[in-house]
Amino acid sequence: MRRLAGLAAVAASLALAVPAQTQAQESSDISFKTKALEVSVGGRVQLQASTSSCSTFPTPENSACAEQVPSSDLFLRRARLTFTVKINDQIDFRIQPDFNKIDKVGLKDAWGRFTFSKAFRLKGGHFKRPFDGFVLVSSTQTLTVERELAIRGIDGLLVPNVTSFTTAFDLSDRDIGLEASGSTNNGVFSYWAGVFTGDSDLKFQDSNTEKQFVGRGQVKLGAGPKDLKIAVAAAATDQGYETVLEGLQGRYHYNYELFADWGDFTDGPHAQLGFVFGDNPFENQAGDDIDLASGEDFAKVASWQAIVSWKFPVGSGDMALEPIFRIGWADTNTDISDNEVWGFTPGLQIFFYRRNKLALNWDIASPTTDALRSENSFKARLQFHF
């Protein structure tokens, strides 16, 4: 109770930190033009507080917690500036530094793109791979505070969901690569196909001769008052290993995604559904660490997740409320029984102006095995955006 009371106080403090009346200005990129180019500047700051059920000492035997962690935390989740430059109708590029580490600068987006036509564009640099529709949504617009069931003190694969798989398996988020994309003139069909280094631990250069291949296709249909977007994606990811006789070798693991998104981020209902399945590059079918040199087969994983929300305006200004609910299921090894995890996230987003908001979530991870207890984390994120 003391932990929940403390976090409620933090959440209240975050809410009160928002001005009662946001200044009347457009919450969109700042743009200016010269004779040579057009520059747009955007930014976001996300202050986040969270609890963790891994605060008990000693760690209970029926817990997936690896260690005791503080019961509450307050940290800077993201602090980014985005610079988008358009040279002409054919060439544009983006640079996005991240300052959330305070004493060092990271780099998120860093890419350039040639647009030959609406049907064919070529992008190169450091950017998101076209896999996992939940990750492809900007962090300023995600319906949940975290895309994963993030509980401090527990490895993400012990409380898995769709995005914890795609992140751990190097399927989503950013990597160095080259991507072709395009769409039909009416926007009904779109595609993305790219080749990437596939190594998330060394993104500034390649570490092996194998590559990762990712493809995605999407159909957009009218479905009542909102559009319905249905996408399929596939990825072949290199997995390196070394043998005494043959030296450096590699094998590929294969993963697939089905994703549906009905609605958008304006007022009204919104629903997202994702299903990811394929190989687990870390385990063999028996549940042990995989030995690629001996020819062991990858274990199979499966996971689905659904998020529903309804955004409605309140008051006479620009404020809005959006209740959300997420439910998901994940199995890290379908060849082994009773190791699934259910995830539940009730939440609420309070919008003060455009994407400036306070988001509240309660993530709950519930393993199906009786040997492990449920774990949880309450989160509050205050976001400033322009």
C-alpha positions as CSV (number, residue, x, y, z in Angstrom):
1,M,0.0,0.0,0.0
2,R,2.8,2.4,0.8
3,R,4.3,1.7,-2.7
4,L,1.0,2.5,-4.4
5,A,0.4,5.6,-2.3
6,G,3.9,6.8,-3.1
7,L,3.4,6.3,-6.8
8,A,0.0,8.0,-6.7
9,A,1.7,11.0,-5.2
10,V,4.3,11.0,-8.0
11,A,1.6,10.7,-10.6
12,A,-0.3,13.6,-9.0
13,S,2.9,15.7,-9.0
14,L,3.4,15.0,-12.7
15,A,-0.1,16.0,-13.5
16,L,0.2,19.3,-11.5
17,A,3.4,20.0,-13.4
18,V,1.3,20.6,-16.6
19,P,0.2,24.2,-16.9
20,A,-3.6,24.7,-16.4
21,Q,-3.8,26.3,-19.7
22,T,-1.5,25.3,-22.5
23,Q,-0.3,28.1,-24.8
24,A,-2.3,28.3,-28.0
25,Q,0.3,27.2,-30.5
26,E,0.4,24.5,-33.1
27,S,1.9,21.3,-31.6
28,S,3.7,20.4,-34.9
29,D,7.1,20.7,-36.3
30,I,8.7,24.1,-36.7
31,S,9.5,24.7,-40.3
32,F,11.5,27.2,-42.3
33,K,12.7,27.4,-45.9
34,T,15.7,28.7,-47.8
35,K,16.3,28.8,-51.5
36,A,18.2,25.5,-51.2
37,L,16.1,23.4,-48.7
38,E,13.2,23.1,-46.3
39,V,13.9,22.3,-42.6
40,S,11.5,21.0,-40.0
41,V,12.3,20.7,-36.3
42,G,10.4,18.7,-33.8
43,G,11.0,17.4,-30.3
44,R,9.8,15.4,-27.3
45,V,10.6,15.2,-23.6
46,Q,9.2,12.2,-21.6
47,L,9.5,12.1,-17.8
48,Q,8.5,8.8,-16.4
49,A,7.8,7.3,-13.0
50,S,7.3,3.6,-12.3
51,T,7.0,1.0,-9.6
52,S,8.1,-2.7,-9.7
53,S,6.8,-5.7,-7.7
54,C,10.5,-6.9,-7.7
55,S,11.1,-4.7,-4.6
56,T,10.8,-7.5,-2.0
57,F,13.9,-8.7,-0.2
58,P,14.9,-11.5,-0.3
59,T,13.5,-12.3,-3.7
60,P,10.7,-14.9,-3.3
61,E,11.4,-18.4,-4.8
62,N,8.2,-18.2,-6.8
63,S,9.2,-14.9,-8.5
64,A,10.7,-14.3,-11.9
65,C,12.6,-11.3,-10.5
66,A,16.3,-11.6,-10.9
67,E,17.1,-9.2,-8.1
68,Q,15.6,-6.7,-5.7
69,V,15.1,-3.2,-7.3
70,P,13.8,0.1,-5.8
71,S,10.0,0.1,-5.4
72,S,9.7,3.3,-7.4
73,D,11.8,5.1,-10.0
74,L,11.8,8.5,-11.7
75,F,13.8,9.0,-14.8
76,L,14.0,10.8,-18.2
77,R,12.6,8.2,-20.7
78,R,13.3,10.2,-23.9
79,A,14.6,13.7,-24.8
80,R,14.9,14.0,-28.5
81,L,15.1,16.6,-31.3
82,T,14.2,15.7,-34.8
83,F,15.6,17.5,-37.8
84,T,14.0,16.7,-41.1
85,V,15.5,18.3,-44.2
86,K,13.9,18.3,-47.7
87,I,16.3,19.3,-50.4
88,N,13.8,19.0,-53.3
89,D,10.9,16.7,-54.3
90,Q,13.3,13.8,-54.7
91,I,15.7,14.0,-51.7
92,D,15.1,14.3,-48.0
93,F,16.9,13.1,-44.8
94,R,16.4,13.0,-41.0
95,I,18.7,13.3,-38.0
96,Q,17.3,12.5,-34.5
97,P,19.7,12.8,-31.5
98,D,18.6,11.5,-28.1
99,F,19.7,13.3,-24.8
100,N,18.0,11.0,-22.3
101,K,21.3,9.8,-20.8
102,I,22.0,13.4,-19.7
103,D,25.8,13.1,-19.9
104,K,26.0,11.6,-23.4
105,V,24.2,11.9,-26.7
106,G,22.7,8.9,-28.5
107,L,21.5,8.8,-32.1
108,K,18.2,7.3,-33.2
109,D,17.2,8.2,-36.8
110,A,20.0,9.1,-39.2
111,W,18.9,8.4,-42.8
112,G,18.6,9.8,-46.3
113,R,16.0,9.0,-49.0
114,F,15.6,9.3,-52.7
115,T,12.0,9.4,-54.0
116,F,11.9,8.3,-57.6
117,S,8.1,8.0,-57.6
118,K,5.3,7.2,-55.2
119,A,5.8,3.6,-56.1
120,F,9.5,3.5,-55.4
121,R,11.6,5.2,-52.7
122,L,15.1,4.2,-51.6
123,K,16.2,4.9,-48.0
124,G,19.6,4.3,-46.4
125,G,21.1,4.8,-43.0
126,H,19.9,4.1,-39.4
127,F,16.2,3.7,-39.0
128,K,13.4,1.4,-37.9
129,R,13.1,-2.0,-39.5
130,P,9.6,-2.6,-41.1
131,F,8.6,-5.3,-38.5
132,D,6.3,-5.1,-35.5
133,G,3.5,-2.6,-36.1
134,F,3.5,-1.6,-32.4
135,V,7.1,-0.4,-32.7
136,L,6.5,1.4,-36.0
137,V,4.2,3.8,-34.2
138,S,6.0,6.8,-32.9
139,S,6.8,6.8,-29.1
140,T,4.8,10.1,-28.9
141,Q,1.6,8.3,-30.1
142,T,1.8,4.7,-28.6
143,L,-1.4,3.8,-26.8
144,T,0.5,2.2,-23.9
145,V,3.4,3.8,-21.9
146,E,5.7,1.0,-22.9
147,R,5.4,-1.3,-25.9
148,E,6.7,-4.2,-23.7
149,L,5.5,-5.5,-20.4
150,A,8.4,-3.7,-18.8
151,I,8.9,-4.7,-15.2
152,R,12.2,-3.6,-13.6
153,G,14.1,-6.5,-12.2
154,I,12.9,-9.0,-14.7
155,D,14.4,-9.9,-18.1
156,G,11.9,-9.1,-20.9
157,L,11.7,-12.6,-22.1
158,L,10.5,-13.8,-18.7
159,V,7.5,-11.6,-19.0
160,P,7.2,-11.7,-22.8
161,N,4.9,-10.0,-25.2
162,V,5.0,-9.3,-29.0
163,T,7.5,-6.4,-28.7
164,S,9.8,-8.1,-26.2
165,F,10.2,-10.9,-28.7
166,T,10.8,-8.6,-31.7
167,T,13.2,-6.4,-29.7
168,A,15.2,-9.3,-28.2
169,F,15.4,-11.1,-31.5
170,D,16.7,-8.0,-33.4
171,L,13.5,-7.9,-35.6
172,S,12.3,-4.4,-34.8
173,D,13.5,-1.0,-33.8
174,R,16.5,0.6,-35.6
175,D,19.4,-0.8,-37.5
176,I,21.8,0.2,-40.3
177,G,20.2,-0.8,-43.6
178,L,18.9,0.0,-47.1
179,E,15.2,-0.1,-47.7
180,A,12.9,0.2,-50.8
181,S,9.4,1.3,-50.2
182,G,6.4,2.6,-52.1
183,S,2.6,2.6,-52.5
184,T,-0.1,2.7,-55.1
185,N,-1.4,6.1,-56.2
186,N,-4.6,5.6,-54.1
187,G,-2.6,4.4,-51.1
188,V,-4.5,1.1,-50.8
189,F,-1.3,-1.0,-51.0
190,S,2.1,-0.1,-49.5
191,Y,5.3,-2.1,-49.2
192,W,8.7,-2.0,-47.5
193,A,11.6,-4.3,-48.2
194,G,15.1,-3.9,-46.6
195,V,18.4,-5.4,-45.9
196,F,20.0,-4.7,-42.5
197,T,23.2,-5.6,-40.6
198,G,21.0,-7.6,-38.1
199,D,23.4,-6.9,-35.2
200,S,21.9,-4.7,-32.5
201,D,25.0,-4.7,-30.4
202,L,27.3,-3.1,-33.0
203,K,25.1,-0.8,-35.1
204,F,27.8,1.5,-36.4
205,Q,29.4,-1.2,-38.5
206,D,28.7,-4.8,-39.6
207,S,30.1,-7.6,-37.6
208,N,29.7,-10.6,-40.0
209,T,29.1,-11.4,-43.6
210,E,25.4,-12.4,-43.2
211,K,22.6,-9.9,-43.4
212,Q,19.0,-9.5,-42.2
213,F,16.2,-9.3,-44.7
214,V,12.8,-7.8,-43.8
215,G,9.7,-7.3,-45.9
216,R,6.3,-5.9,-45.2
217,G,3.1,-5.4,-47.2
218,Q,0.0,-3.4,-46.1
219,V,-3.5,-3.0,-47.5
220,K,-5.7,-0.1,-46.3
221,L,-9.4,-0.5,-46.5
222,G,-12.3,1.8,-45.6
223,A,-14.1,0.3,-42.6
224,G,-16.9,2.5,-41.4
225,P,-15.8,5.8,-40.0
226,K,-12.2,4.7,-39.8
227,D,-9.6,3.0,-42.0
228,L,-8.5,-0.6,-41.5
229,K,-4.9,-1.3,-42.2
230,I,-3.9,-5.0,-42.5
231,A,-0.2,-5.9,-42.8
232,V,2.0,-9.0,-43.1
233,A,5.7,-9.0,-42.5
234,A,8.5,-11.6,-42.6
235,A,12.2,-11.5,-41.5
236,A,15.2,-13.7,-42.1
237,T,17.9,-12.8,-39.5
238,D,21.5,-14.0,-39.4
239,Q,22.7,-15.9,-36.3
240,G,26.5,-16.1,-36.1
241,Y,28.5,-18.9,-34.5
242,E,32.0,-20.3,-34.7
243,T,33.4,-23.8,-35.1
244,V,37.0,-25.1,-34.7
245,L,37.1,-26.6,-38.2
246,E,35.2,-24.1,-40.2
247,G,35.7,-20.8,-38.3
248,L,32.9,-18.2,-38.5
249,Q,29.6,-19.5,-39.7
250,G,26.0,-18.4,-39.8
251,R,22.4,-19.7,-39.8
252,Y,19.2,-17.8,-40.3
253,H,16.2,-17.8,-38.1
254,Y,12.8,-16.8,-39.5
255,N,9.9,-14.8,-38.0
256,Y,6.5,-13.6,-39.2
257,E,4.0,-11.0,-38.3
258,L,0.3,-10.3,-38.9
259,F,-0.9,-6.8,-37.8
260,A,-4.2,-5.0,-38.0
261,D,-4.9,-1.4,-37.1
262,W,-8.4,0.1,-37.2
263,G,-8.7,3.8,-36.5
264,D,-6.2,6.5,-35.9
265,F,-5.0,8.8,-33.1
266,T,-7.8,11.3,-33.4
267,D,-11.1,11.2,-31.4
268,G,-13.1,8.0,-31.3
269,P,-12.3,4.3,-31.1
270,H,-9.0,2.8,-32.0
271,A,-7.9,-0.9,-32.0
272,Q,-4.6,-2.7,-32.8
273,L,-4.0,-6.4,-33.0
274,G,-0.6,-8.1,-33.6
275,F,0.5,-11.7,-33.9
276,V,4.2,-12.7,-34.1
277,F,5.5,-16.2,-34.5
278,G,8.6,-18.1,-35.7
279,D,12.0,-19.1,-34.4
280,N,13.5,-18.4,-31.0
281,P,17.2,-17.8,-31.7
282,F,18.2,-18.3,-28.0
283,E,16.6,-21.7,-27.3
284,N,16.5,-25.2,-28.7
285,Q,13.4,-27.3,-28.7
286,A,14.2,-28.7,-25.2
287,G,14.4,-25.2,-23.7
288,D,18.2,-25.1,-23.3
289,D,20.6,-22.6,-24.9
290,I,20.9,-23.4,-28.5
291,D,24.1,-24.9,-29.9
292,L,24.2,-23.9,-33.6
293,A,27.5,-25.7,-34.3
294,S,25.9,-29.1,-33.4
295,G,23.0,-28.4,-35.7
296,E,20.2,-28.1,-33.1
297,D,16.9,-26.7,-34.2
298,F,15.5,-23.4,-33.0
299,A,12.6,-23.5,-30.6
300,K,9.3,-21.9,-31.9
301,V,7.7,-18.9,-30.3
302,A,4.2,-17.4,-30.6
303,S,2.6,-14.2,-29.3
304,W,-0.4,-12.0,-29.8
305,Q,-1.5,-8.7,-28.4
306,A,-4.6,-6.5,-28.7
307,I,-5.0,-2.9,-27.6
308,V,-8.3,-1.0,-27.6
309,S,-9.0,2.6,-26.7
310,W,-11.5,5.4,-27.1
311,K,-10.5,9.0,-27.2
312,F,-13.0,11.7,-26.4
313,P,-12.8,15.5,-25.8
314,V,-13.5,17.0,-22.4
315,G,-14.3,20.5,-21.5
316,S,-14.3,23.5,-23.8
317,G,-10.6,23.5,-24.6
318,D,-8.2,21.1,-26.3
319,M,-8.2,18.5,-23.5
320,A,-9.2,14.8,-24.1
321,L,-9.3,11.6,-22.2
322,E,-8.5,8.1,-23.7
323,P,-9.1,5.0,-21.6
324,I,-7.1,2.0,-23.0
325,F,-6.8,-1.7,-22.3
326,R,-4.2,-4.1,-23.6
327,I,-4.3,-7.9,-23.4
328,G,-1.7,-10.3,-24.7
329,W,-0.3,-13.8,-24.6
330,A,3.2,-15.1,-25.3
331,D,4.9,-18.5,-25.4
332,T,8.7,-18.5,-25.6
333,N,8.9,-22.2,-26.6
334,T,5.8,-23.9,-28.0
335,D,7.5,-27.3,-27.7
336,I,7.3,-27.0,-23.9
337,S,4.0,-26.9,-22.0
338,D,3.0,-24.6,-19.3
339,N,5.4,-21.7,-19.9
340,E,3.0,-19.1,-21.3
341,V,2.6,-15.6,-20.0
342,W,-0.6,-13.5,-20.1
343,G,-0.3,-9.7,-20.0
344,F,-2.9,-7.1,-19.0
345,T,-2.6,-3.3,-19.1
346,P,-5.5,-1.0,-18.1
347,G,-4.6,2.6,-18.6
348,L,-5.7,6.2,-19.2
349,Q,-4.2,9.0,-21.3
350,I,-5.0,12.6,-20.4
351,F,-4.3,15.0,-23.3
352,F,-3.7,18.6,-22.6
353,Y,-3.0,19.7,-26.1
354,R,-2.3,17.6,-29.2
355,R,0.4,15.1,-28.1
356,N,1.2,16.8,-24.8
357,K,-0.2,14.4,-22.3
358,L,0.0,12.4,-19.0
359,A,-0.3,8.6,-19.5
360,L,-1.0,6.1,-16.7
361,N,-0.6,2.4,-17.1
362,W,-0.6,-0.7,-14.8
363,D,1.2,-3.6,-16.5
364,I,0.5,-7.0,-15.1
365,A,2.3,-10.2,-16.2
366,S,0.7,-13.5,-15.2
367,P,2.6,-16.8,-16.0
368,T,0.4,-19.9,-16.5
369,T,2.7,-22.0,-14.5
370,D,1.8,-22.4,-10.8
371,A,5.5,-22.1,-9.9
372,L,5.6,-18.4,-10.6
373,R,3.6,-15.6,-9.2
374,S,2.2,-12.6,-11.1
375,E,4.4,-9.4,-11.3
376,N,3.3,-5.9,-12.0
377,S,4.5,-2.3,-12.6
378,F,2.5,1.0,-12.4
379,K,3.8,3.7,-14.8
380,A,3.1,7.4,-15.2
381,R,4.6,9.3,-18.1
382,L,4.4,13.1,-18.7
383,Q,5.1,14.0,-22.3
384,F,5.9,17.4,-23.8
385,H,5.9,17.5,-27.6
386,F,6.2,20.0,-30.5
